[in-house]
Structures are given as C-alpha cells and as structure tokens.
Amino acid sequence: MSETRAKFALLGAGPMGLAMAKVLREQGIAFDGFELHSDVGGLWDIEGPRSTMYESAHLISSKTMTEFADFPMREDVAEYPSHREMAHYFRDFADFFDLRPHFRFGAEIKELAPVGDNGAGWRVIWRQGGQTHSAVYAGVMIANGTLSTPNMPQFPGQFDGELIHAAQYRHPEQFAGKRVLVVGAGNSGCDIAVDAVHHAASCDLSMRRGYYFVPKYVFGKPADTMGGAIKLPMWLKRHVDGLILKWFVGNPQKYGFPKPDYKLYESHPVVNSLVLYHAGHGDLNVRADISDISGKTVSFSDGTQGEYDLILAATGYKLDYPFIDQALLNWRNDAPHLYLNAMHPERDDIFVLGMVEAAGLGWQGRHEQAEMVARYINGLRAGSTAAQKLKRTKQNGFVRATGGMSYLELPRMAYYVDKATYRGAVTRWIKALEAEQP
C-alpha cells in the first residue's frame, strides 16, 4: 500500500467525482479515487450497480447548459442527450483528462472515521476484490451522488399487486398489459408515465400536489437557453416566465392536474410537456393522493377508486452517506448543513461534493464548486489571507445560498440553491483564492 497520509480520498467517479479529480490534478493535490462500479459515469451508466437510469431517460436540461465549459459535448449529440450519450460523455471526459489511473474501481467504501481533531486525518475502510482494506488519508471528499437511495413511502393498507420504486424501473416492457398507477409527478414520474401510456393496459398518475410544467422547447430552441442575458428581480421573472408558460403550456388544471399551492421556482419544475399531451388525449388519468389500498383496489383522497396490477413509486431519493456518522457531516433535518453545500464549518479535511441542486446549474456549476474546494486546500497550505477569510466565514455561521427564495420544505429541496446566488459566491471565492496563488 502506497503512503496515503498526504493524500485525499475521493469517493465516486460520477460526474462530480470526475470534476473533482480533474481539478485536484490541475491544482497538484494528491488523491486516491474510489468507485464501486467497474467504470466511470456514476448513475448515468445504466449498467452500474446503483444506477437508477431507465431506457428512456434523457437530460431535462439542454447539453449547452449542462456540459463542462472546457469539455463541450460533440456537435452530433442531441440537444437533450440520452443517458447513453451522457455515459459516453463522462467516459470521454475521464480519458481526455487521464483520470482513470487515479481511481480504484470495484471498491466499496464501508466506513469513514476521523482519527483525531481537524487536520489529523481520516481512516478509510473499503472492500475490494473480496478483501477489506484500511488506510489513513489527509482528508476525504464525498462525491457518491444524491440519487441512488430510493425514498420509498409507506402506503396505507395492503397492495396485492406488484409494488416497485422508480429506481427498479428499466424498460417500458415492465408495464405490458398491466393496469399501472404511477405515484409522484416529478420529472421521473412524468417520464415513466409517458412510457407506460404506450405499453400498459391503462395508466393513472397520482399526485399529492400540483407542479409547474415547462416545455423543452420555446420558439424552436431549448427552453433553458432562452433569456438570462438580463438579470430580473424574482417578482418580475415569475411574472414573465409565468406568461410564457401560459402561452406554451396552457392550463394543466383543465386536464385534471392540481393547481400548485406554491409560487413558481419555490420547487423544481417538471420539464415535460408530453405528459400534458397524453392527459389531454385521455391516455392518462390524473388521480388524487392515495388514502387506502386493499388488494388491488386503491382509494384516493377525493373519494374515487381504481384497480391496478402495478404501482410504481416515483417518490424520489434521499441523501445517503451510510459509511459515515451523520453528526460528522453537521447534519440538520434532511441534509448536511455545509457552507456553500460543500464545506464543513469546523473541519478542513472533509468535503461533500455535488450535494447541490439549482435550475440551470449544470456540470460547470459543480466544476466551480470543485475548484473552490481545491483552491481552498492549497490556500490553507500556503497560509493565504483569502483561505483564512473563507475559513472564518464558514466558522461564523451561514445560511444556504437561496437568494431569499422560500423553497418548499421537502427532502429533495433541502439542498436546493439559487443558481445566481450560489455561483456568484463560489466564483468570488475562486477569484480571491486564485489571486494569492503563485
């Protein structure tokens, strides 16, 4: 075993782990990477042991708003790439920046534990090749993703049919000839419901609350590439974007979708207009929240009932870092409370990467997070004043970078940020730290 006490342990070779690995190499910071799968790509590789991809999955943001700035996607890649194109993109990224030699593949992290106070190092225990290994590292960087552990609800009553989570869904043939109920109308739920329409005997969609639906195209261009040149105050942005949605989407309530009980942008919108199309054609029935299940009969909160052979819970995912005590991540409620969603307030030897969501953040926004962390580490080592200022800032209390937005109090929104506020703060720190580097 090579000497590890001067290195960081980087967990995960998905897009966030790859971005961090690239930046660590650029900044001259030694590290060992650990990846459970046999290849890079994280959940985007549908063959991965913890991938939650399904065959019809595509990006909900356009490639130009998602790609890394210094590694654009090929021109022949579709505007909204499939998961297979994305997996190919991340493999190309790893090859171009020569990242694979820095990872141990087939390595499952079993435990992370500090060996002392801040800066004393972390013991990393992992399983690889049928054997358990242990080493002490200077610090750890957790980048194992946020969408791999299903959030499976407890439904009232007993269902005698097939009950699965969206994480177990791979191809629409699973619905063939069945009466299907999809529970949850987020982006995955709506995608999967559209799949079911074409293969199931029937498909209903149960929703607890309303959503704002955003089309993928506006005036023939990807919707997320429109606007943005002028920074509007939120009240005006809501008004303008609300008008655009009315023009291009109409009123989802006329198809049976409940009206959102919150303002636009207080929760992640659904980027899917096909679900509205099929609801408008009667291919898909919108149902209320489930109140009871008995056999194959599902009762809904509005007093209606339906008969189903399969229930698919598209109820999202929960943050899960099973190899570390939550207290060590400064966990509060549904997520770790970290400065700019990455930096522990008291320790400078543990970072959580990629635990950040924002409309339009893309991989470049996450790359910037990685660069801030790496430059901070080098700044501390060099004794820079910018690094010491950042250290004091994260020690003296902080709030999430929401830009004043009141996001819904849901687990999936617990690490949501305002893109402009977040990227503005991160890039300011990068510039300050970079200015003092030799």
N, C-alpha and C positions, 0 to 999 in steps of 0.2 A: 504493500500500500504506500503510495507516494505521500509526502508530507502535506497535510491539509490545514494546519493551523493558520496559515497565511492566506487561505482561500475562502471564498464564499461558496455555500452550497445553493444552487439554483434548482428549484423544483418545478419541472414541467417544460416540455418542448412544444407547447402550443404556440400560437402567435405571440402571446405576451412573453412567454419564456424565451422565444427566439429573438424578440426585440431586445430583451434584457441581455441575452448572450451577446448579441451584436454590439451593443453599447459598452458592455464590460470589456470586450476585446478592444474596442476603439479607445477606451479610457485606461487600458493597461491594468485592469483589475483581475487578478487570478480567480478562477472559479472552477467548480465541477458541476456539471448539469446532471440531473436525474430525470428519467422519463419512464413511465410504466409501460408504454407501448414500444413496439419494435421500430418505430419511425416517428418523425416529427409531424406536427399538424394538429395535435390535440383533438378536440371533439369534431373538427372538420374532416378527419379521416374516419369514414364510416366503419372501417374495419377495426378501429381502436377498441380496446376492452371496455372503455367507459364513454364511448361516443354516444350521443343522443341524436345523431342525424337520422333523417328519413330520406328516401329516394327522391322525393320531390322538393327537398329543401333548397332554397336559394337565399342569397343575401337579401335583406329588406332595405339595404342602402345601396346606392349605386357604386360601381367599382371606383370611380374617380373620387368619391367622397370617403372611401373606405381604405384604399391602398396606402402603403408606406410611401412617403414623399420621394425617397431615394431608391425605390424599387417599384415602379409602376407596373400594373398588370399589362399583359400583352394586348395589342390592338385587336386581336381576333377573339378576345374573351368578351362574352356578352355583357351588356350594361349591368345586369343583375346576375352575377355568376352563380352557378350551381355549387353544391358542396364539393363535388369532384374537382371542379375548376379551382376552388379555394384550397383544397388539399394539395393540388398540384402547385399552386402559387407558393404555399408555405414550404414545400419541399425544394422548389427552385430558390427561394429566399435562403434557406439553410445552406444549399450548395454554393450559391453565389458568395455568401459571406463566410464560407468554410466553418460552419458551426457544428456539424455532426461530430467531429473528433472530440469535442468538449463535453459530450453527453454520454452517460451510462444508460443504455437502453435496456428495457426489461427489468428496471429497478423500481421497486415499490417502497416508498417511504413508510416506515412503521412508527417512528417516533422522533420528535424534535424536543430537546430539553436544554435549557441554559446550564452551563457548568459553573456559573457564578454571576456576579453583577455585570452591568453594562460593559461590553467590551471584552469579557473574559472568554467568550466563545460559546458555541452550541454543539452538543453531541447529536449527531445524525445517525439514526439506525435504519438500515434498509435491507430489503430482501431481494436477492438477485441470484439466478442460477441455482435455486434450491438451497441457498445458504444465506445466513444472516450476517451482515457486516455492520461495523460501527467505526465512526471517526469523529474527531472534534474539528470543527471549522470555525473560522473567524466570525462568521455570521451566516444567516440564512435568508434566502429570498424565495418567498412562496408565490408561485405563479401556476398553480394547478387548475385554474379555471373556476367559474362560478355556476356552470350549467350542467353538472354531471350527477348531482344527487337529487332524485325526484322529491317533490313536495306532494306526497300522496295524502289526500284528505280522508277522514273517517266519515263515510256516508251513513246516514241514518237507516237502520233496517238491514235486511239481508238480500243480496242480489244472487240469483241462481244462474246467471249467465256468465259471460267472460268479462273480467274487470282488469284493465291494464292502464298503465300510465303512458303518456306520450313518449317517454324515454324508451319504451318497449316497442314502439311502432317503427317499422322499417319500410313497408311497401303496401300499396292500396289493396293488393290481393287478400290481405288480412280481413278485409271487410266483405268479401264476396258473398252475396246472398243474405247478409245479416241486417237486422234492424239495429242501427247504430245510434248511440247517444254520445255526443262529444260534450264534455263538461269543461267550460272555460273558453273564452273567446279572445284570448291574446293572439299574438301573431302565429304561434304554432297551432293553436286550436283552430283558427280560421283556415290555415293551410291544410290541415288534416281533414277538416270538414269538407273542403272543396274536393279533396281526394276521394272521400267517402261517397260523395254525391254520384260519382261515376262508377262505383263498384258495389255499393251496398244496396240492399233492398229498399232501405229508407235511411235518412239521416236527419237527426234533430240536433240542435245546438243549445245547450243550457247555459244561461248567463246570470251571474249574480248582480252585475252592474253594467251600465252602458259604457261604450267606448267611442272615441273619435276615430273615424276611418279616413285614411289618407291614401289617395291613388298613387301608384308607382310612377305614373306619367302625367305631366301637366304641359299642355301645349306641345306635346310630342317629345318632351325632354324629361329625364328623370326628375321627379318632384324635388328631391333633396339638392339638386343643382340650381334650383330657381331661387332668386333673391339672395340675401346675405351680404350684398355689397354695402347696404346701408343698415346700420345698427338701429333698430327701432325699440322704443320702450315697450315693455311687455304688454301693457294695456292696448297699445296700438297694433303690435304684432298679432295679438289674439284676434283683434277686430279684422285686420287684413286677411290673415290666414283663415279665419272663420268664414269670410265671404268666399274665398277660393274654394274651400271645402263644400260650401253650399252649391257653387257652380258645377263642380266636378263630381261630387258625391251625392248631392241632394240631401234628402232627409231619411236617414236609416230607420227612423221610427215607423215609417209607413210600411216597412217590411216586417215589423214586429220587434225590432231591436229596442231595448230600453234606452231612455234618454240618460246621458251621463249626469251624475249628480256632483260633478266637479268641473272646474274650468279647463279649457284647452291647455295642454302642456303640464298639468299637475299629475299626469300619469303618462306612461308611454303609449303613443297612439298605435293603432293597428294599421300596418301598411299592406292593405289587401282590399281590392275592390271587387274581386271575383266572388267573395262570399256574399256581397250585396247583390251581385248579378244573379246568383243562384237562389237567394232568398226571394228576389223579385220574380223569378220564374217558377217559384213554388217547388223547387227541387230540395229546398232546405227549410225546415221549420224551426223557428226560434222559440225556445222554451224558457220558463222562469227558473229560479233556483230550485234545487231538489229539496223536498220536505220529508220524503219517506220512500223506502224501497221495500217491496215484498215480492219475493220470487223474481219474476221478470217484469213486474209492474212498477213503474216509477211514478210517484206522485210529486207534483210541483206546487210551489208556494201560491200559485194563482188558482189552485183547485183543479187543474187539469191533470190527466194521466196519460201515460204512453207505455207501450210494450216494446222491450228491447232484448236483443241477444248479446249485445256487446256494449259496454260503457268504457269510453276512453277518457281518462282524466288528463286534460291539458291544463294542469294546475300549477305549472311552473316548477322551479327548482329552488333549493335552499343552499345558502352558503355552507360549505362543509370542509373543515380542516381537521379530519379525525385524528391526525398524528400529533396534534399539539393541544395543550390545555387552553381553553378559551380565555382564561384570565391572562395568559401571556400575550394575547392579542388585543388587550384592552377592549374586550367585547362589551357592547351595550345593546340591549334589546335584540335586534335582528342582525347585527353586523358589528365587526370590529370598528372602534372609533379611532381613526388614524388621521393624521394630518395629510390633507390632500389625498385621502383614501389609500395612503401607502406607507406613511412614516409613523412609527410608534412614538408617543410623546416623551417617553423616558429612555428608550433604548435606541442605540445607533447601530445595532448588529442584527436587526430583524426588520424585514420589509415585506409587505403584501402587495403584489403587483397584479394589475388587471381587475381589481375589485372596484371597478368604476363603470358606470353607465351614464350616457348622455346622448340625446338625439344629435347625430352628426359628429360624434367624437372620432369615430374611425380608428384605424390602427395607428395613424400618425399621432393622435392624441395620446395613445398608450405608449408609443415610442418616446414621446416627450416626457411622460412620467418616468420611464426607464432612464432617460438621460439625466433628469433631475436627481434621481437616486444615486446614479453612478458619480456624477459630479460632486454631490454632497459627500460621498465617501472619500473621494480624493481631496476635497476641500478640508475635511476634518484632519486627514493625514498631514496636509500641508499647513494646517493652522490658519486657514484663510478667515478673514473677518466675515465674509458672506456666509460661510458654513456655520460659524459661531452664531450669527444672527438668525439663520434658519433654525438652528438647534434651540435657541431661546424662544423663537416663535412657536415651535411645536410643544415646548415645555410649558408655556404660559397660558394654555387654554386656547381652543379654537372651535369653530363650528364648521359644518360641512359646507362646501362651496356651492350652495344652491342659488346664489344670486338673489336671495329673498323669496324664491319660489316656495310655495307651500305644497310639497308633494304629498300624495296620499300616504297614509301610514300603513304601508303594506311591506312584507318582507322583501319583495322584488324591487321596491323603491327605496330601501334603506341605505343604498349606496349610490343612488342617482344624484347627479350633479348638473348644474347649468354649464353647458359647453363653454360659453364665452368667459364666464367667471373662472371656471376651472383651468382652461388653457391659458388664460391671462396670468393667473397666479403661477402656474408651473413654468411658463416661458420667462416670466420675470426672474424667477429663481435661477433658471438656467443661465440667463444673461449675466446675472450678478456673480454666479459661481465661475462661469467661463472667463469673466474679466480678470479674475485673480489667478487663473491657471497659467503656468509658464508655457 
